[in-house]
């Protein structure tokens, strides 16, 4: 079962190696702004691309509001990923907190 993580907790982890941030939004949404170092894997591609992720690292899943990422985190947990967390409130909460956003 995947647990949640607040934007503040994730912000503190950003400087530590080992946490993988997976953004499950669409490429156009990702380009509008994402968490630095986030890896884009749209939710529809997750079953096919889960092999790109390291099973034993902490994985934080992100979307716009926390809904799609919650489903994706559950899906990863069911695939055997042991340390999966969902960003509470998604990018909306991250941006409201004033944390860094990368655009490209």
DRENPA-3360 file (N, C-alpha, C; in nm, 2 decimals, always signed):
BEGIN
1 = XXXXXXXX = +0.08/-0.12/+0.00/+0.00/+0.00/+0.00/+0.09/+0.12/+0.00 ~ +0.05/+0.22/-0.08/+0.13/+0.34/-0.09/+0.09/+0.44/+0.02 ~ +0.18/+0.51/+0.07/+0.15/+0.62/+0.17/+0.16/+0.75/+0.11 ~ +0.13/+0.86/+0.18/+0.14/+0.99/+0.13/+0.26/+1.07/+0.19 ~ +0.30/+1.18/+0.12/+0.40/+1.26/+0.16/+0.36/+1.41/+0.14 ~ +0.39/+1.50/+0.23/+0.35/+1.64/+0.21/+0.45/+1.71/+0.12 ~ +0.41/+1.82/+0.06/+0.51/+1.90/-0.02/+0.63/+1.93/+0.07 ~ +0.61/+1.97/+0.19/+0.73/+2.01/+0.28/+0.82/+1.89/+0.30;
9 = XXXXXXXX = +0.77/+1.77/+0.33/+0.85/+1.66/+0.35/+0.93/+1.62/+0.22 ~ +0.86/+1.63/+0.11/+0.93/+1.60/-0.02/+1.04/+1.71/-0.05 ~ +1.01/+1.83/-0.02/+1.11/+1.94/-0.04/+1.24/+1.91/+0.04 ~ +1.22/+1.86/+0.16/+1.34/+1.83/+0.24/+1.42/+1.71/+0.19 ~ +1.35/+1.62/+0.12/+1.42/+1.51/+0.06/+1.49/+1.53/-0.07 ~ +1.45/+1.64/-0.14/+1.50/+1.67/-0.27/+1.65/+1.67/-0.28 ~ +1.72/+1.72/-0.18/+1.86/+1.73/-0.18/+1.93/+1.60/-0.15 ~ +1.85/+1.50/-0.10/+1.91/+1.37/-0.07/+1.90/+1.28/-0.19;
17 = XXXXXXXX = +2.00/+1.21/-0.21/+1.99/+1.12/-0.33/+1.90/+1.00/-0.29 ~ +1.85/+0.94/-0.39/+1.78/+0.81/-0.36/+1.63/+0.83/-0.38 ~ +1.57/+0.94/-0.37/+1.43/+0.96/-0.39/+1.40/+0.98/-0.54 ~ +1.32/+0.90/-0.59/+1.28/+0.92/-0.74/+1.14/+0.98/-0.74 ~ +1.13/+1.09/-0.82/+1.00/+1.16/-0.83/+0.95/+1.12/-0.97 ~ +0.83/+1.06/-0.97/+0.77/+1.02/-1.10/+0.64/+1.10/-1.12 ~ +0.64/+1.18/-1.23/+0.53/+1.27/-1.26/+0.44/+1.19/-1.36 ~ +0.32/+1.16/-1.33/+0.23/+1.08/-1.41/+0.14/+1.16/-1.50;
25 = XXXXXXXX = +0.16/+1.29/-1.51/+0.07/+1.38/-1.59/+0.11/+1.36/-1.74 ~ +0.04/+1.43/-1.83/+0.07/+1.43/-1.97/+0.19/+1.51/-2.00 ~ +0.26/+1.49/-2.11/+0.38/+1.57/-2.14/+0.35/+1.72/-2.15 ~ +0.24/+1.76/-2.20/+0.21/+1.91/-2.20/+0.19/+1.97/-2.06 ~ +0.14/+1.89/-1.97/+0.12/+1.94/-1.83/+0.26/+1.95/-1.77 ~ +0.35/+1.85/-1.80/+0.48/+1.84/-1.74/+0.56/+1.96/-1.79 ~ +0.55/+2.00/-1.92/+0.63/+2.11/-1.97/+0.58/+2.24/-1.91 ~ +0.46/+2.25/-1.86/+0.41/+2.37/-1.80/+0.47/+2.40/-1.66;
33 = XXXXXXXX = +0.53/+2.29/-1.60/+0.59/+2.31/-1.47/+0.59/+2.18/-1.40 ~ +0.71/+2.14/-1.35/+0.72/+2.01/-1.27/+0.83/+2.03/-1.17 ~ +0.83/+1.94/-1.07/+0.93/+1.94/-0.97/+1.07/+1.91/-1.03 ~ +1.17/+1.99/-0.99/+1.31/+1.96/-1.05/+1.35/+1.81/-1.03 ~ +1.41/+1.75/-1.13/+1.46/+1.62/-1.13/+1.34/+1.51/-1.14 ~ +1.22/+1.56/-1.16/+1.11/+1.46/-1.18/+1.13/+1.39/-1.31 ~ +1.08/+1.26/-1.31/+1.09/+1.18/-1.43/+0.94/+1.17/-1.48 ~ +0.92/+1.20/-1.61/+0.79/+1.20/-1.67/+0.76/+1.05/-1.71;
41 = XXXXXXXX = +0.65/+0.99/-1.65/+0.60/+0.87/-1.70/+0.45/+0.88/-1.69 ~ +0.38/+0.92/-1.80/+0.24/+0.94/-1.80/+0.17/+0.81/-1.74 ~ +0.06/+0.83/-1.67/+0.00/+0.71/-1.60/-0.04/+0.60/-1.70 ~ -0.08/+0.64/-1.82/-0.11/+0.53/-1.92/+0.01/+0.45/-1.96 ~ +0.13/+0.50/-1.94/+0.26/+0.43/-1.98/+0.32/+0.35/-1.86 ~ +0.26/+0.37/-1.74/+0.32/+0.32/-1.62/+0.34/+0.16/-1.62 ~ +0.24/+0.08/-1.66/+0.27/-0.06/-1.66/+0.39/-0.10/-1.75 ~ +0.40/-0.03/-1.87/+0.50/-0.06/-1.96/+0.64/-0.01/-1.92;
49 = XXXXXXXX = +0.64/+0.11/-1.85/+0.77/+0.17/-1.81/+0.81/+0.15/-1.67 ~ +0.74/+0.07/-1.59/+0.78/+0.05/-1.45/+0.92/-0.01/-1.44 ~ +0.96/-0.08/-1.54/+1.09/-0.14/-1.54/+1.20/-0.03/-1.54 ~ +1.17/+0.09/-1.58/+1.27/+0.20/-1.58/+1.30/+0.25/-1.44 ~ +1.22/+0.20/-1.34/+1.23/+0.25/-1.20/+1.31/+0.15/-1.12 ~ +1.38/+0.20/-1.02/+1.45/+0.11/-0.93/+1.36/+0.07/-0.82 ~ +1.34/-0.06/-0.80/+1.24/-0.12/-0.71/+1.27/-0.08/-0.56 ~ +1.39/-0.07/-0.52/+1.43/-0.05/-0.38/+1.45/+0.09/-0.34;
57 = XXXXXXXX = +1.43/+0.19/-0.43/+1.44/+0.33/-0.40/+1.30/+0.38/-0.35 ~ +1.30/+0.49/-0.28/+1.18/+0.56/-0.25/+1.13/+0.62/-0.37 ~ +1.00/+0.60/-0.41/+0.94/+0.66/-0.52/+0.82/+0.75/-0.48 ~ +0.83/+0.88/-0.52/+0.72/+0.97/-0.49/+0.65/+1.00/-0.62 ~ +0.52/+0.97/-0.63/+0.44/+0.99/-0.75/+0.36/+1.12/-0.74 ~ +0.36/+1.20/-0.85/+0.30/+1.33/-0.85/+0.21/+1.35/-0.97 ~ +0.10/+1.42/-0.95/+0.02/+1.47/-1.07/-0.03/+1.61/-1.03 ~ -0.13/+1.66/-1.09/-0.18/+1.79/-1.07/-0.24/+1.81/-0.93;
65 = XXXXXXXX = -0.33/+1.72/-0.89/-0.40/+1.74/-0.77/-0.38/+1.63/-0.66 ~ -0.32/+1.51/-0.71/-0.30/+1.40/-0.61/-0.39/+1.28/-0.64 ~ -0.48/+1.30/-0.74/-0.58/+1.19/-0.77/-0.52/+1.08/-0.86 ~ -0.47/+1.12/-0.98/-0.40/+1.03/-1.07/-0.28/+0.96/-1.00 ~ -0.21/+1.05/-0.93/-0.08/+0.99/-0.87/-0.12/+0.89/-0.76 ~ -0.23/+0.91/-0.69/-0.28/+0.81/-0.59/-0.30/+0.68/-0.65 ~ -0.37/+0.68/-0.77/-0.40/+0.55/-0.84/-0.27/+0.49/-0.89 ~ -0.18/+0.57/-0.94/-0.05/+0.53/-1.00/+0.04/+0.47/-0.88;
73 = XXXXXXXX = +0.04/+0.53/-0.77/+0.12/+0.48/-0.65/+0.06/+0.35/-0.61 ~ -0.07/+0.33/-0.61/-0.13/+0.20/-0.57/-0.09/+0.10/-0.67 ~ -0.09/+0.13/-0.80/-0.05/+0.04/-0.91/+0.09/+0.00/-0.89 ~ +0.18/+0.09/-0.86/+0.33/+0.05/-0.84/+0.34/-0.04/-0.72 ~ +0.27/-0.01/-0.62/+0.28/-0.09/-0.50/+0.23/-0.24/-0.53 ~ +0.13/-0.25/-0.61/+0.08/-0.38/-0.65/+0.18/-0.45/-0.74 ~ +0.26/-0.38/-0.81/+0.37/-0.43/-0.90/+0.49/-0.48/-0.82 ~ +0.49/-0.45/-0.69/+0.60/-0.50/-0.61/+0.70/-0.39/-0.56;
81 = XXXXXXXX = +0.67/-0.26/-0.59/+0.75/-0.16/-0.55/+0.72/-0.13/-0.40 ~ +0.82/-0.14/-0.31/+0.80/-0.14/-0.17/+0.79/-0.01/-0.10 ~ +0.84/+0.10/-0.16/+0.85/+0.23/-0.09/+0.79/+0.33/-0.18 ~ +0.66/+0.33/-0.20/+0.59/+0.43/-0.29/+0.51/+0.52/-0.21 ~ +0.52/+0.65/-0.24/+0.44/+0.76/-0.17/+0.38/+0.85/-0.27 ~ +0.26/+0.90/-0.24/+0.19/+0.99/-0.32/+0.20/+1.13/-0.26 ~ +0.23/+1.23/-0.35/+0.24/+1.37/-0.31/+0.10/+1.42/-0.28 ~ +0.07/+1.45/-0.15/-0.06/+1.51/-0.11/-0.08/+1.64/-0.18;
89 = XXXXXXXX = -0.19/+1.65/-0.25/-0.23/+1.78/-0.32/-0.16/+1.80/-0.45 ~ -0.07/+1.71/-0.49/+0.00/+1.72/-0.62/+0.07/+1.85/-0.64 ~ +0.09/+1.88/-0.77/+0.16/+2.01/-0.81/+0.09/+2.13/-0.76 ~ -0.05/+2.12/-0.75/-0.12/+2.24/-0.69/-0.06/+2.28/-0.56 ~ -0.05/+2.18/-0.47/+0.00/+2.20/-0.33/+0.15/+2.24/-0.33 ~ +0.22/+2.18/-0.42/+0.37/+2.21/-0.43/+0.39/+2.36/-0.47 ~ +0.31/+2.40/-0.57/+0.32/+2.54/-0.62/+0.27/+2.64/-0.51 ~ +0.16/+2.60/-0.45/+0.10/+2.69/-0.34/+0.20/+2.71/-0.23;
97 = XXXXXXXX = +0.28/+2.61/-0.20/+0.39/+2.62/-0.10/+0.50/+2.70/-0.14 ~ +0.51/+2.74/-0.27/+0.62/+2.83/-0.32/+0.75/+2.75/-0.35 ~ +0.74/+2.62/-0.37/+0.86/+2.54/-0.39/+0.90/+2.55/-0.54 ~ +1.02/+2.51/-0.57/+1.07/+2.53/-0.71/+1.00/+2.45/-0.81 ~ +0.98/+2.51/-0.93/+0.92/+2.45/-1.04/+1.01/+2.47/-1.16 ~ +1.03/+2.36/-1.24/+1.11/+2.37/-1.36/+1.02/+2.36/-1.48 ~ +1.05/+2.44/-1.58/+0.97/+2.44/-1.70/+1.06/+2.40/-1.82 ~ +1.01/+2.31/-1.90/+1.08/+2.28/-2.02/+0.99/+2.19/-2.11;
% end
